[in-house]
Amino acid sequence: METVGVTTVVTVSGLTGSKRVAARVDTGAENDSIDLKLASEIGAGPVIGVKKVRSASASRLRSERRPVVHVTLELAGRCLPSEATLADRRDMRYPMIVGRKTLRRAGVTVDPSREEEPEGDEVDPRRVVGTLKLHKRLLRTVGEKRAVTPAVLALQHGGAWSYRDGDVSSVAVPIRKLSNGVVREDLYLLLNPEIERAEGTLTRLEKCGRERVRRVAKRPRRLEVRHDGGAIIRVDPGRRRIRVRELDPGTLRLEGIPAANLHHELSHLMGDDLGPSVLEFEVE
């Protein structure tokens, strides 16, 4: 099980951007809480309700009603939905509180002696505008508001990503093609993917954010996945263009590394474990 400190670094994402911040881990708080200024910077929202919370004021506990907004947290290598309360935390050290619900979803324990601080990560206005345009385009194509999160994270940070919230799940996996000195990506965003067929074995080392070292994983060489549609995002770094097209429901067939990467993300949704770590190998 992964361990985090009483302060830990998280990436919090909204509709218009994301930011790495130091968050206070509070096992006494049930829900997450986000500062108003940070929520505005990343475009947190929309407001999905109001929650009654208890807070300390003048050495007394008092109850107040706070708006609740949807954000996405990247914690311990997992992409997690969060319903965070809005609070004025400008006079507090940490702009984000991570509560018990998120800790349980992430499957982490807390080390009281450990603290982490993020490197500086200012919000670039051009990045905010670009992310907003991409998010709106994906919403028009896919329709499922929260299911587009893996695609945004894959474009921003690279690699494959997965997401689950209740009965909705999604994965994003890139397929790269080299042509005329340019590596282009076809990023497949799949809604509610399910494995139909897996063939062959590809054994390799993998490392997730939850793991401290790489571990052995056995993945299929060929994979067929049934899905409820989604999107194909074509990324051309040579022309600096992104094209989003709708993907009809059907079956996606992959082979080799893309198949292994997709299976890796599906295993997150299914909760599969990895094998022994590279530190357990025999040295000759």
C-alpha positions in Angstrom: 0.0 0.0 0.0 1.3 3.5 -0.9 2.2 5.9 1.9 1.7 9.7 1.8 2.9 12.3 4.2 0.7 14.6 6.3 1.5 17.1 3.5 1.6 15.7 0.0 1.8 16.9 -3.5 -1.3 16.6 -5.6 -2.3 17.7 -9.1 -5.8 19.2 -8.9 -7.6 19.7 -12.2 -10.7 21.6 -13.2 -12.4 22.6 -16.5 -9.8 25.1 -17.6 -6.5 23.9 -16.1 -4.5 22.0 -13.5 -2.0 22.8 -10.8 0.4 21.0 -8.6 0.0 22.1 -5.0 0.9 21.0 -1.5 -2.1 19.6 0.3 -2.7 18.9 3.9 -3.8 15.3 4.6 -6.5 15.4 7.3 -7.8 12.1 8.4 -10.2 13.9 10.7 -12.0 15.5 7.7 -14.4 13.4 5.7 -14.3 15.5 2.5 -11.8 17.4 0.5 -11.7 21.2 0.6 -10.2 23.6 -1.9 -9.3 27.3 -1.6 -11.5 29.8 -3.5 -8.6 31.3 -5.4 -7.2 27.9 -6.5 -10.7 26.8 -7.6 -11.0 29.9 -9.7 -7.5 29.3 -11.3 -8.3 25.8 -12.5 -11.9 26.4 -13.3 -13.4 24.1 -10.7 -17.0 23.4 -11.0 -19.8 23.4 -11.6 -21.3 23.8 -8.1 -23.1 20.4 -7.5 -24.5 21.0 -4.0 -24.1 22.5 -0.6 -22.6 20.7 2.4 -22.8 21.5 6.1 -19.3 21.4 7.7 -17.9 22.2 11.1 -14.9 24.5 11.4 -12.9 26.0 14.1 -13.4 29.7 14.9 -12.2 31.6 18.0 -11.4 28.3 19.7 -14.9 27.0 19.1 -16.5 24.7 16.6 -19.1 26.2 14.4 -21.2 24.9 11.5 -21.5 26.5 8.2 -22.8 25.7 4.7 -20.3 25.5 1.9 -20.7 25.0 -1.9 -19.4 21.8 -3.3 -17.6 21.6 -6.6 -16.2 18.8 -8.7 -12.5 18.6 -9.3 -10.1 15.8 -10.2 -7.1 14.9 -8.0 -4.0 13.0 -9.0 -2.8 11.3 -5.8 -0.4 8.4 -5.5 -0.5 7.7 -9.2 -4.3 7.6 -9.4 -6.8 9.9 -11.0 -9.6 10.4 -8.5 -12.9 12.3 -8.7 -13.4 14.7 -5.8 -16.4 16.6 -4.5 -14.6 19.4 -2.6 -16.1 22.1 -0.5 -15.1 25.7 -1.3 -13.4 27.6 1.5 -11.4 30.8 2.0 -8.0 29.4 2.8 -5.9 32.5 1.9 -4.6 32.8 5.5 -3.8 29.1 5.7 -0.6 27.4 4.6 -2.2 24.8 2.3 -4.8 25.6 -0.4 -6.1 22.1 -0.4 -7.3 19.6 2.2 -7.4 15.9 1.3 -10.0 14.0 3.4 -10.8 10.4 4.4 -13.0 9.6 1.3 -10.2 10.4 -1.1 -7.6 8.6 1.0 -9.8 5.5 0.9 -10.3 5.7 -2.8 -6.6 6.1 -3.4 -5.8 3.1 -1.1 -3.1 5.0 0.8 -1.9 5.2 4.4 -0.6 8.4 6.1 3.0 8.8 7.5 2.8 11.6 10.2 6.6 12.2 9.9 6.6 12.9 6.2 6.1 16.1 4.4 6.3 17.0 0.7 6.4 20.3 -1.1 5.8 21.0 -4.8 8.1 22.8 -7.2 6.7 26.1 -8.5 4.0 25.7 -11.2 2.4 28.9 -12.3 -0.7 28.8 -14.4 0.1 29.8 -18.0 -2.9 31.8 -19.4 -2.3 30.2 -22.9 -2.4 26.8 -21.4 -5.7 27.6 -19.6 -7.3 28.8 -22.8 -6.0 25.8 -24.8 -7.3 23.3 -22.1 -10.7 25.0 -22.0 -11.1 24.7 -25.8 -10.0 21.1 -25.7 -12.4 20.3 -22.9 -15.3 21.9 -24.6 -14.5 20.1 -27.8 -14.3 16.7 -26.0 -17.6 17.4 -24.2 -19.4 18.1 -27.5 -18.0 14.9 -28.9 -18.3 12.5 -25.9 -21.1 14.0 -23.8 -19.9 12.4 -20.5 -18.5 15.3 -18.6 -16.2 13.4 -16.1 -15.2 10.7 -18.6 -13.0 13.1 -20.6 -10.5 13.5 -17.8 -8.1 10.7 -18.9 -7.8 12.3 -22.4 -6.9 15.8 -21.0 -4.3 14.2 -18.6 -2.9 12.1 -21.4 -2.4 15.1 -23.6 -0.9 17.2 -20.8 1.3 14.6 -19.2 1.7 11.8 -21.8 1.1 8.1 -21.3 -2.2 6.2 -20.8 -4.7 7.1 -18.1 -7.9 5.7 -16.6 -10.9 7.0 -14.6 -13.9 5.5 -12.8 -16.8 7.3 -11.1 -19.7 5.1 -10.1 -21.0 3.3 -13.2 -18.9 5.4 -15.6 -15.4 4.4 -16.5 -13.0 5.6 -19.3 -9.5 5.1 -20.5 -7.2 7.0 -22.8 -4.4 5.2 -24.6 -2.0 6.7 -27.2 -0.9 4.9 -30.4 2.2 6.6 -31.9 3.3 6.6 -35.5 6.6 7.8 -37.0 6.3 9.6 -40.3 8.8 11.9 -42.0 10.6 12.6 -38.7 7.4 13.4 -36.8 5.9 11.2 -34.1 2.2 11.6 -34.3 -0.3 10.3 -31.8 -3.8 8.9 -32.1 -5.2 9.1 -28.6 -8.2 6.8 -28.1 -10.6 7.8 -25.4 -12.9 4.8 -24.7 -16.0 4.9 -22.6 -16.9 1.9 -20.3 -14.3 -0.4 -21.9 -14.5 -4.2 -21.3 -12.1 -6.9 -22.4 -13.5 -9.2 -25.1 -10.4 -11.2 -25.9 -6.7 -11.3 -24.8 -4.1 -13.4 -26.5 -0.4 -14.0 -26.0 1.8 -12.8 -23.2 4.1 -9.7 -23.0 6.2 -9.7 -19.8 7.7 -6.3 -18.9 8.6 -4.0 -16.0 6.1 -1.3 -15.0 6.0 1.5 -12.5 2.9 3.4 -11.3 2.7 6.3 -8.9 1.6 3.9 -6.2 4.8 1.8 -6.6 8.3 2.9 -5.4 10.1 0.7 -7.9 9.3 -1.1 -11.2 7.5 -4.4 -10.9 6.9 -7.4 -13.2 3.7 -7.3 -15.2 2.3 -9.9 -17.6 0.2 -8.2 -20.3 -1.5 -9.6 -23.5 0.3 -9.2 -26.8 -3.1 -8.8 -28.6 -6.2 -7.2 -27.0 -9.8 -6.7 -28.1 -11.8 -4.2 -26.0 -15.5 -3.5 -26.4 -16.5 0.1 -25.6 -19.5 2.5 -25.7 -17.8 4.9 -28.0 -15.6 7.9 -27.2 -13.2 10.0 -29.2 -10.1 9.8 -31.3 -7.7 12.7 -30.6 -5.1 13.1 -33.4 -2.0 15.0 -32.2 0.4 16.4 -34.7 3.4 18.0 -33.0 4.9 19.0 -36.4 1.9 21.1 -37.3 1.0 21.8 -33.7 -2.6 20.7 -34.3 -5.1 18.6 -32.4 -8.1 17.1 -34.1 -11.0 15.6 -32.2 -13.3 13.1 -33.9 -16.1 11.0 -32.5 -15.5 7.3 -32.0 -18.6 5.1 -32.5 -19.3 2.2 -30.1 -17.6 -1.0 -31.1 -14.4 -3.0 -30.6 -10.8 -1.7 -30.6 -8.1 -4.2 -31.5 -4.5 -3.4 -30.4 -1.3 -5.3 -30.6 2.1 -5.0 -28.9 3.0 -2.1 -26.6 -0.4 -0.2 -27.1 -2.2 -3.4 -26.1 -0.1 -3.8 -23.0 -0.6 -0.1 -22.1 -4.3 -0.4 -22.5 -4.4 -3.5 -20.4 -2.3 -1.8 -17.7 -5.0 0.9 -17.4 -7.9 -1.6 -17.4 -6.1 -3.4 -14.6 -6.3 -0.2 -12.5 -10.1 -0.3 -13.0 -10.2 -4.0 -12.1 -7.7 -3.7 -9.2 -5.2 -6.3 -10.4 -1.8 -6.5 -8.6 1.7 -6.5 -10.2 4.3 -9.1 -9.7 7.7 -9.0 -7.8 9.8 -5.9 -7.9 13.1 -5.5 -9.9 14.9 -5.4 -6.5 13.9 -9.1 -6.0 15.7 -10.2 -9.2 18.8 -12.4 -8.9 22.0 -10.7 -10.0 24.5 -12.8 -11.9 
